[in-house]
């Protein structure tokens, strides 16, 4: 048995049965082993940032890691932006990164790179296999690292000769690490703050944003009159009917400072202290008041849901029903607006839909208009590196076994980073509806000019203009094998949405906004 075959068998034994791949020469024996050992679902991405983004979306819905197959240091580098997002989203991924043969590496061939250094920028665990006999053991360690709660990125670098060389050994499955234990003193401190009667906020992230975590948070809030908000970069939120109607901390620095100004206690439940995405002249870096006391109830590596349950029990808080969000919205009419699009999506989405949201600035007000939608999962850009919406949607559809409709709310500028994901959607026949928000500009950066106090002139505005020449999204989608149509009104958009939900495969709606 060569090292590559021992790798595939070890991964399958550990429950890793999906591989997102963009292979090269160094990985050919691994590719051959995928033929020789049945059981691995192989999904091709046309660029590595598609591959890594798909693995992120897959983990968010399947709640187990997939592996990626990346070609040498430059291939890993191509996928770093969405690995950054996956790290911030706390998704578990096992990266298999091919590399030069151990004896060839000292010759400094053109593709030679410091692959370990690149991997460390996004990985919690990095290792280079030394011999074919090591590969199975190293793979088992990588899977254990990726499964460490709530999910981590593990990168196994595979020199070509460790892959093709004989002597591979299949490793046994290692125990899955459990979440770090709760701190009873943290629970006691949070309970004391909530009993003080001062203005308090439960700031949720991680598994606290799932249905059970929300129910426990609502027990606490109902008993203490504490407010509840989500961290702005909360990567996965379960929303819609039966879930809490809660907002995220605003993106805009001044709006966030205003939203948090009244709180004297902020209880962090899987969340970090709220800070701005960037520094702005004349504004603080932190969004909470300097006088507010911060209490860490649960760190990201602890179960936020269990921490909230322990807090509710410590307070003697009874179970309480989630408030009804009211009637489901109706489809909007007339010219496209953010509110109208959110209402229309909420009115038409199937039960159990998955929303991959990379609408950027256009979608910051979507939440209030979708509270009464059917129960659904909403996936956000976790790390701020644009270009994850389409790949995450693709991986999420596969993580949900193609059984749930995925709706990708996608800004046009960031879509150009990873539009090759459409090709994989067509190839795999995935049930994804992309609503491409075409405003022909990098609109978020126009707002950032104002925020930092810069004055844009013709040259600067030209750098933010995507309309010269215009991008034909219907033609681009068709070229990737995806059916598409253009809409300029909400009536046309709603008709296309209804039709797309009845199709088994992908469809793109170019909505001119």
VOFI-128511 format. One record per residue (C-alpha): x, y, z; residue number from 0; residue in three letters. Coordinates in nm, 2 decimals, padded with zeros to 4 digits. Example, Ala and Ser with C-alpha at 12.3 -4.5 7.8 and 13.67 -1.06 7.14 Angstrom:
PT       X       Y       Z    i   aa
PT   01.23  -00.45   00.78    0  Ala
PT   01.37  -00.11   00.71    1  Ser
This chain:
PT       X       Y       Z    i   aa
PT   00.00   00.00   00.00    0  Unk
PT   00.14   00.34  -00.09    1  Unk
PT   00.10   00.65   00.13    2  Unk
PT  -00.18   00.79  -00.08    3  Unk
PT  -00.40   00.49  -00.04    4  Unk
PT  -00.34   00.48   00.33    5  Unk
PT  -00.44   00.84   00.34    6  Unk
PT  -00.77   00.79   00.17    7  Unk
PT  -00.85   00.48   00.38    8  Unk
PT  -00.77   00.67   00.70    9  Unk
PT  -00.98   00.96   00.60   10  Unk
PT  -01.28   00.74   00.52   11  Unk
PT  -01.24   00.55   00.84   12  Unk
PT  -01.25   00.88   01.03   13  Unk
PT  -01.58   00.99   00.86   14  Unk
PT  -01.42   01.22   00.60   15  Unk
PT  -01.61   01.12   00.29   16  Unk
PT  -01.61   01.44   00.08   17  Unk
PT  -01.31   01.59  -00.10   18  Unk
PT  -01.31   01.93  -00.26   19  Unk
PT  -01.03   01.93  -00.51   20  Unk
PT  -00.82   02.12  -00.75   21  Unk
PT  -00.53   01.88  -00.80   22  Unk
PT  -00.19   01.91  -00.97   23  Unk
PT   00.11   01.69  -01.05   24  Unk
PT   00.22   01.64  -00.69   25  Unk
PT  -00.12   01.50  -00.60   26  Unk
PT  -00.17   01.25  -00.88   27  Unk
PT  -00.12   00.94  -00.67   28  Unk
PT  -00.38   01.07  -00.42   29  Unk
PT  -00.62   01.12  -00.72   30  Unk
PT  -00.54   00.76  -00.83   31  Unk
PT  -00.61   00.63  -00.48   32  Unk
PT  -00.95   00.80  -00.49   33  Unk
PT  -01.03   00.57  -00.79   34  Unk
PT  -00.89   00.26  -00.61   35  Unk
PT  -01.06   00.31  -00.28   36  Unk
PT  -01.44   00.36  -00.31   37  Unk
PT  -01.64   00.59  -00.08   38  Unk
PT  -01.50   00.94  -00.13   39  Unk
PT  -01.73   01.20  -00.30   40  Unk
PT  -01.50   01.41  -00.51   41  Unk
PT  -01.60   01.76  -00.61   42  Unk
PT  -01.39   01.96  -00.85   43  Unk
PT  -01.34   02.34  -00.81   44  Unk
PT  -01.19   02.54  -01.09   45  Unk
PT  -00.98   02.75  -00.86   46  Unk
PT  -00.85   02.69  -00.51   47  Unk
PT  -01.05   02.97  -00.34   48  Unk
PT  -01.36   02.79  -00.47   49  Unk
PT  -01.24   02.47  -00.32   50  Unk
PT  -01.17   02.61   00.03   51  Unk
PT  -01.49   02.81   00.03   52  Unk
PT  -01.69   02.50  -00.06   53  Unk
PT  -01.53   02.32   00.23   54  Unk
PT  -01.63   02.60   00.47   55  Unk
PT  -02.00   02.59   00.35   56  Unk
PT  -02.00   02.21   00.37   57  Unk
PT  -01.89   02.21   00.73   58  Unk
PT  -02.14   02.47   00.84   59  Unk
PT  -02.43   02.25   00.72   60  Unk
PT  -02.29   01.90   00.76   61  Unk
PT  -02.13   01.98   01.10   62  Unk
PT  -01.84   01.75   01.00   63  Unk
PT  -01.52   01.83   00.81   64  Unk
PT  -01.45   01.76   00.45   65  Unk
PT  -01.10   01.75   00.30   66  Unk
PT  -00.95   01.97   00.04   67  Unk
PT  -00.69   01.88  -00.22   68  Unk
PT  -00.46   02.17  -00.31   69  Unk
PT  -00.16   02.19  -00.53   70  Unk
PT   00.16   02.30  -00.36   71  Unk
PT   00.23   02.63  -00.19   72  Unk
PT   00.08   02.85  -00.47   73  Unk
PT  -00.24   02.64  -00.48   74  Unk
PT  -00.27   02.68  -00.10   75  Unk
PT  -00.21   03.06  -00.14   76  Unk
PT  -00.49   03.08  -00.40   77  Unk
PT  -00.73   02.94  -00.13   78  Unk
PT  -00.61   03.14   00.16   79  Unk
PT  -00.88   03.41   00.15   80  Unk
PT  -01.16   03.16   00.20   81  Unk
PT  -00.95   02.96   00.45   82  Unk
PT  -00.93   03.29   00.64   83  Unk
PT  -01.31   03.32   00.63   84  Unk
PT  -01.34   02.95   00.74   85  Unk
PT  -01.11   03.01   01.03   86  Unk
PT  -01.31   03.30   01.15   87  Unk
PT  -01.63   03.10   01.10   88  Unk
PT  -01.47   02.82   01.31   89  Unk
PT  -01.53   02.56   01.04   90  Unk
PT  -01.35   02.23   01.05   91  Unk
PT  -01.14   02.15   00.74   92  Unk
PT  -00.87   01.90   00.66   93  Unk
PT  -00.64   02.05   00.39   94  Unk
PT  -00.43   01.80   00.20   95  Unk
PT  -00.16   02.01   00.03   96  Unk
PT   00.07   01.84  -00.22   97  Unk
PT   00.43   01.94  -00.22   98  Unk
PT   00.77   01.86  -00.38   99  Unk
PT   00.92   01.52  -00.32  100  Unk
PT   01.15   01.54  -00.02  101  Unk
PT   01.46   01.48  -00.22  102  Unk
PT   01.35   01.73  -00.49  103  Unk
PT   01.28   02.01  -00.26  104  Unk
PT   01.64   02.12  -00.20  105  Unk
PT   01.68   02.18  -00.57  106  Unk
PT   01.44   02.48  -00.55  107  Unk
PT   01.22   02.39  -00.84  108  Unk
PT   00.98   02.66  -00.97  109  Unk
PT   00.68   02.56  -00.76  110  Unk
PT   00.88   02.52  -00.44  111  Unk
PT   00.74   02.74  -00.16  112  Unk
PT   00.74   02.77   00.22  113  Unk
PT   00.41   02.58   00.23  114  Unk
PT   00.42   02.53   00.61  115  Unk
PT   00.45   02.91   00.66  116  Unk
PT   00.15   02.97   00.43  117  Unk
PT  -00.05   02.71   00.61  118  Unk
PT   00.02   02.84   00.95  119  Unk
PT  -00.15   03.17   00.87  120  Unk
PT  -00.49   03.00   00.87  121  Unk
PT  -00.44   02.66   01.04  122  Unk
PT  -00.46   02.55   01.40  123  Unk
PT  -00.26   02.24   01.31  124  Unk
PT   00.01   02.20   01.04  125  Unk
PT   00.24   01.91   00.97  126  Unk
PT   00.45   01.78   00.68  127  Unk
PT   00.45   01.40   00.63  128  Unk
PT   00.80   01.25   00.64  129  Unk
PT   00.76   00.90   00.50  130  Unk
PT   00.48   00.69   00.35  131  Unk
PT   00.45   00.50   00.68  132  Unk
PT   00.37   00.83   00.86  133  Unk
PT   00.09   00.94   00.63  134  Unk
PT  -00.20   00.75   00.78  135  Unk
PT  -00.11   00.85   01.14  136  Unk
PT  -00.07   01.21   01.03  137  Unk
PT  -00.41   01.21   00.86  138  Unk
PT  -00.57   01.07   01.18  139  Unk
PT  -00.41   01.35   01.38  140  Unk
PT  -00.53   01.61   01.12  141  Unk
PT  -00.89   01.49   01.14  142  Unk
PT  -00.88   01.50   01.52  143  Unk
PT  -00.75   01.86   01.50  144  Unk
PT  -01.02   01.96   01.25  145  Unk
PT  -01.29   01.81   01.47  146  Unk
PT  -01.18   02.00   01.78  147  Unk
PT  -01.48   02.20   01.90  148  Unk
PT  -01.62   02.41   01.74  149  Unk
PT  -01.41   02.33   01.43  150  Unk
PT  -01.05   02.41   01.32  151  Unk
PT  -00.84   02.41   01.01  152  Unk
PT  -00.58   02.14   00.99  153  Unk
PT  -00.33   02.13   00.71  154  Unk
PT  -00.14   01.81   00.62  155  Unk
PT   00.14   01.88   00.36  156  Unk
PT   00.21   01.57   00.15  157  Unk
PT   00.55   01.55  -00.03  158  Unk
PT   00.50   01.36  -00.35  159  Unk
PT   00.73   01.07  -00.25  160  Unk
PT   00.54   01.01   00.07  161  Unk
PT   00.23   00.97  -00.15  162  Unk
PT   00.37   00.73  -00.41  163  Unk
PT   00.61   00.54  -00.18  164  Unk
PT   00.52   00.20  -00.05  165  Unk
PT   00.48   00.12   00.32  166  Unk
PT   00.16   00.31   00.39  167  Unk
PT  -00.04   00.21   00.70  168  Unk
PT  -00.40   00.28   00.77  169  Unk
PT  -00.44   00.46   01.11  170  Unk
PT  -00.72   00.40   01.36  171  Unk
PT  -00.98   00.66   01.44  172  Unk
PT  -00.87   00.89   01.72  173  Unk
PT  -01.13   01.01   01.99  174  Unk
PT  -01.30   01.33   01.90  175  Unk
PT  -01.20   01.61   02.14  176  Unk
PT  -01.48   01.74   02.36  177  Unk
PT  -01.56   02.11   02.41  178  Unk
PT  -01.35   02.27   02.69  179  Unk
PT  -01.54   02.25   03.02  180  Unk
PT  -01.75   02.54   03.15  181  Unk
PT  -01.62   02.77   03.42  182  Unk
PT  -01.87   02.77   03.71  183  Unk
PT  -01.72   03.10   03.83  184  Unk
PT  -01.80   03.25   03.48  185  Unk
PT  -02.16   03.13   03.52  186  Unk
PT  -02.18   03.28   03.87  187  Unk
PT  -02.03   03.61   03.76  188  Unk
PT  -02.27   03.65   03.47  189  Unk
PT  -02.57   03.56   03.70  190  Unk
PT  -02.46   03.82   03.95  191  Unk
PT  -02.43   04.09   03.68  192  Unk
PT  -02.78   04.00   03.55  193  Unk
PT  -02.93   04.02   03.90  194  Unk
PT  -02.78   04.37   03.95  195  Unk
PT  -03.07   04.53   03.77  196  Unk
PT  -02.83   04.73   03.55  197  Unk
PT  -02.86   04.73   03.17  198  Unk
PT  -02.72   04.40   03.04  199  Unk
PT  -02.66   04.25   02.70  200  Unk
PT  -02.62   03.88   02.60  201  Unk
PT  -02.39   03.89   02.29  202  Unk
PT  -02.43   03.56   02.11  203  Unk
PT  -02.20   03.38   01.86  204  Unk
PT  -02.11   03.03   01.77  205  Unk
PT  -02.36   02.76   01.87  206  Unk
PT  -02.55   03.02   02.08  207  Unk
PT  -02.69   03.14   01.75  208  Unk
PT  -02.85   02.80   01.68  209  Unk
PT  -03.21   02.72   01.79  210  Unk
PT  -03.14   02.56   02.12  211  Unk
PT  -02.89   02.83   02.22  212  Unk
PT  -03.15   03.09   02.14  213  Unk
PT  -03.41   02.92   02.35  214  Unk
PT  -03.17   02.92   02.65  215  Unk
PT  -03.08   03.28   02.59  216  Unk
PT  -03.45   03.37   02.58  217  Unk
PT  -03.50   03.20   02.92  218  Unk
PT  -03.23   03.42   03.06  219  Unk
PT  -03.35   03.74   02.90  220  Unk
PT  -03.71   03.68   03.00  221  Unk
PT  -03.62   03.64   03.36  222  Unk
PT  -03.38   03.93   03.38  223  Unk
PT  -03.49   04.18   03.11  224  Unk
PT  -03.14   04.15   02.95  225  Unk
PT  -03.12   04.24   02.58  226  Unk
PT  -02.99   03.99   02.32  227  Unk
PT  -02.78   04.06   02.01  228  Unk
PT  -02.57   03.86   01.77  229  Unk
PT  -02.21   03.93   01.70  230  Unk
PT  -02.19   04.10   01.36  231  Unk
PT  -01.95   03.83   01.23  232  Unk
PT  -02.16   03.54   01.35  233  Unk
PT  -02.11   03.30   01.06  234  Unk
PT  -02.42   03.07   01.10  235  Unk
PT  -02.75   03.18   01.24  236  Unk
PT  -03.07   02.97   01.26  237  Unk
PT  -03.35   03.21   01.18  238  Unk
PT  -03.72   03.24   01.09  239  Unk
PT  -04.04   03.12   01.26  240  Unk
PT  -03.97   02.94   01.58  241  Unk
PT  -03.64   03.13   01.64  242  Unk
PT  -03.57   03.46   01.81  243  Unk
PT  -03.61   03.79   01.63  244  Unk
PT  -03.27   03.92   01.71  245  Unk
PT  -03.04   04.17   01.53  246  Unk
PT  -02.67   04.17   01.48  247  Unk
PT  -02.44   04.45   01.62  248  Unk
PT  -02.44   04.70   01.33  249  Unk
PT  -02.15   04.70   01.09  250  Unk
PT  -02.11   05.08   01.08  251  Unk
PT  -01.89   05.20   01.36  252  Unk
PT  -02.11   05.49   01.48  253  Unk
PT  -02.43   05.28   01.46  254  Unk
PT  -02.26   05.01   01.66  255  Unk
PT  -02.14   05.25   01.93  256  Unk
PT  -02.49   05.39   01.95  257  Unk
PT  -02.65   05.04   01.97  258  Unk
PT  -02.43   04.94   02.26  259  Unk
PT  -02.41   05.27   02.44  260  Unk
PT  -02.67   05.19   02.71  261  Unk
PT  -02.52   04.86   02.83  262  Unk
PT  -02.34   04.85   03.17  263  Unk
PT  -02.27   04.47   03.14  264  Unk
PT  -02.20   04.28   02.82  265  Unk
PT  -02.20   03.90   02.86  266  Unk
PT  -02.00   03.73   02.59  267  Unk
PT  -02.15   03.40   02.49  268  Unk
PT  -01.91   03.25   02.24  269  Unk
PT  -01.84   03.60   02.11  270  Unk
PT  -01.54   03.83   02.13  271  Unk
PT  -01.56   04.19   02.26  272  Unk
PT  -01.71   04.40   01.98  273  Unk
PT  -01.46   04.60   01.78  274  Unk
PT  -01.48   04.78   01.45  275  Unk
PT  -01.37   04.61   01.12  276  Unk
PT  -01.13   04.90   01.08  277  Unk
PT  -00.99   05.20   01.26  278  Unk
PT  -01.16   05.54   01.18  279  Unk
PT  -01.02   05.89   01.25  280  Unk
PT  -01.17   06.03   01.56  281  Unk
PT  -01.35   05.71   01.67  282  Unk
PT  -01.25   05.44   01.92  283  Unk
PT  -01.16   05.09   01.81  284  Unk
PT  -01.40   04.93   02.05  285  Unk
PT  -01.77   04.96   02.00  286  Unk
PT  -01.89   04.91   02.36  287  Unk
PT  -01.87   05.19   02.63  288  Unk
PT  -01.55   05.22   02.81  289  Unk
PT  -01.75   05.19   03.14  290  Unk
PT  -01.92   04.86   03.04  291  Unk
PT  -01.81   04.55   03.23  292  Unk
PT  -01.74   04.25   03.00  293  Unk
PT  -01.81   03.90   03.13  294  Unk
PT  -01.70   03.60   02.93  295  Unk
PT  -01.96   03.33   02.99  296  Unk
PT  -01.83   03.10   02.72  297  Unk
PT  -01.52   03.11   02.51  298  Unk
PT  -01.54   02.99   02.15  299  Unk
PT  -01.40   02.65   02.24  300  Unk
PT  -01.67   02.60   02.50  301  Unk
PT  -02.03   02.51   02.43  302  Unk
PT  -02.22   02.84   02.44  303  Unk
PT  -02.55   02.65   02.45  304  Unk
PT  -02.45   02.46   02.76  305  Unk
PT  -02.32   02.78   02.92  306  Unk
PT  -02.65   02.95   02.86  307  Unk
PT  -02.84   02.65   03.00  308  Unk
PT  -02.62   02.66   03.31  309  Unk
PT  -02.68   03.04   03.34  310  Unk
PT  -03.06   03.00   03.31  311  Unk
PT  -03.06   02.73   03.57  312  Unk
PT  -02.85   02.94   03.81  313  Unk
PT  -03.10   03.22   03.77  314  Unk
PT  -03.40   02.98   03.82  315  Unk
PT  -03.53   03.10   03.48  316  Unk
PT  -03.83   02.90   03.36  317  Unk
PT  -03.88   02.78   03.01  318  Unk
PT  -04.06   03.03   02.79  319  Unk
PT  -04.20   03.02   02.44  320  Unk
PT  -04.03   03.21   02.16  321  Unk
PT  -04.24   03.51   02.06  322  Unk
PT  -04.44   03.48   01.74  323  Unk
PT  -04.29   03.70   01.46  324  Unk
PT  -04.63   03.78   01.31  325  Unk
PT  -04.76   03.71   00.96  326  Unk
PT  -04.53   03.61   00.68  327  Unk
PT  -04.44   03.90   00.45  328  Unk
PT  -04.59   03.94   00.10  329  Unk
PT  -04.39   03.98  -00.22  330  Unk
PT  -04.29   04.33  -00.29  331  Unk
PT  -04.37   04.53  -00.61  332  Unk
PT  -04.21   04.80  -00.81  333  Unk
PT  -03.84   04.90  -00.82  334  Unk
PT  -03.59   04.68  -00.63  335  Unk
PT  -03.51   04.80  -00.28  336  Unk
PT  -03.32   04.61   00.00  337  Unk
PT  -03.65   04.60   00.20  338  Unk
PT  -03.85   04.47  -00.10  339  Unk
PT  -03.59   04.20  -00.18  340  Unk
PT  -03.58   04.08   00.18  341  Unk
PT  -03.97   04.07   00.20  342  Unk
PT  -03.99   03.88  -00.13  343  Unk
PT  -03.73   03.62  -00.03  344  Unk
PT  -03.91   03.57   00.31  345  Unk
PT  -04.24   03.54   00.13  346  Unk
PT  -04.13   03.28  -00.12  347  Unk
PT  -03.84   03.08   00.03  348  Unk
PT  -03.92   02.71   00.09  349  Unk
PT  -03.92   02.57   00.45  350  Unk
PT  -03.57   02.48   00.56  351  Unk
PT  -03.39   02.70   00.30  352  Unk
PT  -03.02   02.79   00.35  353  Unk
PT  -02.92   03.15   00.28  354  Unk
PT  -02.56   03.23   00.18  355  Unk
PT  -02.54   03.60   00.23  356  Unk
PT  -02.27   03.80   00.06  357  Unk
PT  -02.50   04.09  -00.02  358  Unk
PT  -02.24   04.32   00.15  359  Unk
PT  -02.38   04.68   00.20  360  Unk
PT  -02.71   04.61   00.02  361  Unk
PT  -02.82   04.35   00.27  362  Unk
PT  -02.74   04.50   00.61  363  Unk
PT  -03.11   04.57   00.67  364  Unk
PT  -03.24   04.23   00.56  365  Unk
PT  -03.30   04.09   00.91  366  Unk
PT  -03.62   04.27   01.02  367  Unk
PT  -03.80   04.18   00.70  368  Unk
PT  -03.72   03.80   00.73  369  Unk
PT  -03.80   03.73   01.09  370  Unk
PT  -04.14   03.58   00.99  371  Unk
PT  -04.00   03.37   00.71  372  Unk
PT  -04.01   02.99   00.74  373  Unk
PT  -03.74   02.84   00.95  374  Unk
PT  -03.40   02.86   00.77  375  Unk
PT  -03.03   02.88   00.81  376  Unk
PT  -02.85   03.20   00.73  377  Unk
PT  -02.47   03.19   00.66  378  Unk
PT  -02.27   03.51   00.68  379  Unk
PT  -01.92   03.61   00.56  380  Unk
PT  -01.72   03.51   00.86  381  Unk
PT  -01.39   03.68   00.81  382  Unk
PT  -01.46   03.98   00.59  383  Unk
PT  -01.25   03.86   00.29  384  Unk
PT  -01.50   03.90   00.00  385  Unk
PT  -01.56   03.62  -00.24  386  Unk
PT  -01.71   03.35  -00.02  387  Unk
PT  -02.08   03.37  -00.11  388  Unk
PT  -02.09   03.15  -00.42  389  Unk
PT  -01.85   02.89  -00.29  390  Unk
PT  -02.01   02.87   00.05  391  Unk
PT  -02.35   02.83  -00.11  392  Unk
PT  -02.21   02.54  -00.32  393  Unk
PT  -02.06   02.36  -00.02  394  Unk
PT  -02.37   02.42   00.19  395  Unk
PT  -02.59   02.25  -00.08  396  Unk
PT  -02.36   01.95  -00.07  397  Unk
PT  -02.34   01.95   00.31  398  Unk
PT  -02.72   01.94   00.32  399  Unk
PT  -02.72   01.65   00.07  400  Unk
PT  -02.89   01.85  -00.20  401  Unk
PT  -03.21   01.82   00.00  402  Unk
PT  -03.26   02.19   00.09  403  Unk
PT  -03.28   02.50  -00.14  404  Unk
PT  -02.99   02.73  -00.11  405  Unk
PT  -03.04   03.10  -00.18  406  Unk
PT  -02.73   03.30  -00.25  407  Unk
PT  -02.77   03.67  -00.20  408  Unk
PT  -02.47   03.79  -00.39  409  Unk
PT  -02.31   04.14  -00.45  410  Unk
PT  -02.17   04.17  -00.80  411  Unk
PT  -01.83   04.30  -00.71  412  Unk
PT  -01.75   04.01  -00.47  413  Unk
PT  -01.91   03.76  -00.71  414  Unk
PT  -01.63   03.83  -00.96  415  Unk
PT  -01.38   03.69  -00.71  416  Unk
PT  -01.52   03.34  -00.73  417  Unk
PT  -01.78   03.31  -01.01  418  Unk
PT  -01.62   02.97  -01.11  419  Unk
PT  -01.83   02.82  -00.83  420  Unk
PT  -02.13   02.84  -01.07  421  Unk
PT  -01.96   02.58  -01.29  422  Unk
PT  -01.94   02.34  -01.00  423  Unk
PT  -02.30   02.41  -00.92  424  Unk
PT  -02.40   02.31  -01.27  425  Unk
PT  -02.17   02.01  -01.28  426  Unk
PT  -02.31   01.87  -00.95  427  Unk
PT  -02.68   01.97  -01.03  428  Unk
PT  -02.71   02.17  -00.70  429  Unk
PT  -03.04   02.33  -00.59  430  Unk
PT  -02.90   02.69  -00.57  431  Unk
PT  -03.08   03.01  -00.66  432  Unk
PT  -02.83   03.30  -00.69  433  Unk
PT  -02.97   03.65  -00.67  434  Unk
PT  -02.70   03.86  -00.82  435  Unk
PT  -02.73   04.22  -00.70  436  Unk
PT  -02.60   04.43  -00.98  437  Unk
PT  -02.52   04.79  -00.89  438  Unk
PT  -02.21   04.80  -01.11  439  Unk
PT  -01.99   04.93  -00.84  440  Unk
PT  -01.80   04.85  -00.52  441  Unk
PT  -02.06   05.02  -00.32  442  Unk
PT  -01.92   04.93   00.02  443  Unk
PT  -01.60   05.12  -00.06  444  Unk
PT  -01.79   05.43  -00.15  445  Unk
PT  -01.93   05.43   00.20  446  Unk
PT  -01.59   05.36   00.35  447  Unk
PT  -01.45   05.67   00.17  448  Unk
PT  -01.69   05.88   00.39  449  Unk
PT  -01.61   05.68   00.70  450  Unk
PT  -01.24   05.74   00.69  451  Unk
PT  -01.28   06.11   00.59  452  Unk
PT  -01.13   06.08   00.24  453  Unk
PT  -01.25   06.28  -00.05  454  Unk
PT  -01.29   06.07  -00.37  455  Unk
PT  -01.23   06.23  -00.71  456  Unk
PT  -01.27   06.10  -01.06  457  Unk
PT  -00.97   05.87  -01.04  458  Unk
PT  -01.08   05.72  -00.71  459  Unk
PT  -01.44   05.67  -00.83  460  Unk
PT  -01.32   05.51  -01.14  461  Unk
PT  -01.15   05.25  -00.93  462  Unk
PT  -01.49   05.16  -00.78  463  Unk
PT  -01.68   05.15  -01.10  464  Unk
PT  -01.78   04.81  -01.25  465  Unk
PT  -01.99   04.95  -01.53  466  Unk
PT  -01.72   05.04  -01.79  467  Unk
PT  -01.75   04.80  -01.95  468  Unk
PT  -02.07   04.65  -01.81  469  Unk
PT  -02.06   04.29  -01.68  470  Unk
PT  -02.32   04.06  -01.85  471  Unk
PT  -02.41   03.83  -01.57  472  Unk
PT  -02.66   03.63  -01.77  473  Unk
PT  -02.39   03.55  -02.03  474  Unk
PT  -02.14   03.47  -01.76  475  Unk
PT  -02.38   03.23  -01.58  476  Unk
PT  -02.47   03.06  -01.91  477  Unk
PT  -02.10   03.02  -01.99  478  Unk
PT  -02.06   02.83  -01.67  479  Unk
PT  -02.36   02.60  -01.75  480  Unk
PT  -02.61   02.78  -01.53  481  Unk
PT  -02.95   02.91  -01.66  482  Unk
PT  -03.00   03.28  -01.58  483  Unk
PT  -03.24   03.57  -01.64  484  Unk
PT  -03.24   03.94  -01.58  485  Unk
PT  -03.49   04.13  -01.36  486  Unk
PT  -03.54   04.50  -01.32  487  Unk
PT  -03.86   04.49  -01.10  488  Unk
PT  -03.96   04.30  -00.80  489  Unk
PT  -04.25   04.15  -00.99  490  Unk
PT  -04.00   03.99  -01.24  491  Unk
PT  -03.77   03.89  -00.96  492  Unk
PT  -04.05   03.71  -00.77  493  Unk
PT  -04.16   03.53  -01.08  494  Unk
PT  -03.81   03.41  -01.14  495  Unk
PT  -03.77   03.31  -00.78  496  Unk
PT  -04.08   03.09  -00.79  497  Unk
PT  -03.97   02.92  -01.11  498  Unk
PT  -03.62   02.86  -00.98  499  Unk
PT  -03.74   02.69  -00.66  500  Unk
PT  -03.92   02.43  -00.88  501  Unk
PT  -03.60   02.34  -01.06  502  Unk
PT  -03.36   02.06  -00.95  503  Unk
PT  -03.05   02.25  -01.04  504  Unk
PT  -02.90   02.60  -01.02  505  Unk
PT  -03.04   02.93  -01.15  506  Unk
PT  -02.91   03.28  -01.14  507  Unk
PT  -03.13   03.60  -01.13  508  Unk
PT  -02.94   03.92  -01.22  509  Unk
PT  -03.13   04.18  -01.02  510  Unk
PT  -03.05   04.53  -01.14  511  Unk
PT  -03.04   04.75  -00.82  512  Unk
